[in-house]
Amino acid sequence: KYLEGIYDLQSCQPMHEWQLQSYPNCNSFHELDLTKLRYITSGTRRSAFELREVVNGHENQFVYKSVMYNNGKAFNEKRVEVQ
């Protein structure tokens, strides 16, 4: 209903099946115990952290990447947008 005023749904078709699906995960991330994150490494713009967690009886390894908060450069919105 929302898209009816923006797109012509009769002629605008998805190119791939995944465009019709949604995989929200932001809320799940906020439920993690961040004290269990282990720092792995960092690159020019991001830091990587590992988290091992038991899901359905199996231990799984997840890697999370984040924008570097402080790498010696001044913090500004444009840098965050680029990262």
C-alpha positions in Angstrom: 0.0 0.0 0.0 2.8 2.4 0.9 4.5 2.0 -2.5 1.4 2.5 -4.5 1.9 6.3 -4.6 5.6 6.0 -5.3 6.1 3.2 -7.9 4.0 1.8 -10.7 3.7 -1.7 -9.3 2.3 -3.0 -12.6 5.5 -2.2 -14.5 8.1 -2.1 -11.7 9.1 -5.7 -11.0 11.9 -7.0 -8.7 15.0 -8.2 -10.5 15.8 -10.8 -7.8 13.8 -12.9 -5.3 15.8 -11.5 -2.3 14.4 -8.1 -3.1 11.0 -9.3 -1.9 12.3 -10.7 1.4 13.4 -9.1 4.7 16.0 -10.2 7.1 15.9 -7.8 10.1 18.7 -8.4 12.5 19.4 -5.0 14.2 17.2 -5.9 17.3 19.0 -9.2 17.7 22.4 -7.5 17.7 21.3 -5.3 20.6 20.4 -8.4 22.6 24.0 -9.8 22.5 26.2 -9.8 25.6 28.9 -7.4 24.2 31.2 -8.2 27.1 31.9 -11.5 25.4 33.2 -9.8 22.2 36.9 -10.5 21.4 38.8 -7.9 19.5 40.3 -9.5 16.4 41.9 -6.7 14.3 41.3 -3.4 12.6 41.9 -2.0 9.1 41.9 1.5 7.8 38.2 2.2 8.6 36.8 -0.7 10.6 37.5 -2.9 13.7 36.5 -6.5 13.8 35.3 -8.5 16.8 34.5 -12.1 17.3 31.7 -13.6 19.3 31.2 -17.3 19.9 27.6 -18.2 20.9 25.6 -21.4 21.3 22.6 -21.4 19.0 20.3 -24.5 19.0 22.9 -26.5 20.8 25.8 -25.7 18.4 28.6 -23.3 19.0 28.7 -20.7 16.2 31.3 -18.1 15.5 30.2 -14.6 14.4 32.4 -11.7 13.3 31.1 -8.2 13.7 32.7 -5.2 12.0 32.2 -1.7 13.3 33.2 1.8 12.3 36.4 2.8 14.1 35.6 5.1 16.9 39.0 6.6 17.4 42.0 5.9 15.2 43.8 9.2 15.8 41.6 11.2 13.4 39.0 13.8 14.4 35.5 12.4 14.6 33.0 13.9 12.2 29.8 12.9 10.5 31.4 12.8 7.0 34.0 10.2 8.1 31.2 8.1 9.6 29.2 8.3 6.4 32.2 7.2 4.2 32.9 4.3 6.5 
